[in-house]
């Protein structure tokens, strides 16, 4: 005999999973392993650049077994490295940082300052971030001159042959810098290009000590540039600010005096703008 409609409906509802309230949906979508991986990455800092499994476990509140799996995954994907005992982040992790920078207001703050700098100097101005063995140009400003340097946003440059690269490498911890230099195979672009890793390390140390770098026709003959770091209000170097110009127009002496003073002032203005 056919069941009454009311009993059929009840049976169907009993078999169907109960509908979850709207506020429970995010819990079903929450990826716990991803959250824990991000927590591990965030545990590294300027004062904790290298950590053992025990130190990471204490910093995150996770078990050693959990942090071991997460860290070894980061190592396999190239975001971290280990000497068998200590773990540290690798430059590839800066890709994550660049994604974050793209969504921050840093370029909203930096762009008008760069525009003003380019207008005053009547030279091209750029900002770049580090991505492994290359720099990526993420902002630019050009002057009213007929001849400007043709570097587009998104362009890449070899880290060893540009002043932005040396400033950004100078901001790395010593161990991270050495790992980067070990992986580097410097290519010669002009007779001026520095291809000796020993000499390059010395130039990077010089940039670290002075807080700026000049590169004279190492990437292209007739092209000279100077860069300084862009810092957050907390002092972290997040990018390099650069002025690039034809060597026939600006001498190295002028770059190290007038151009440098303007660059440092603009970099400080960006940091102040971020603080505000």
Order of alpha helices (4+ residues) and beta strands (2+ residues): alpha-alpha-alpha-alpha-alpha-beta-beta-alpha-alpha-beta-beta-beta-alpha-alpha-alpha-beta-beta-beta-alpha
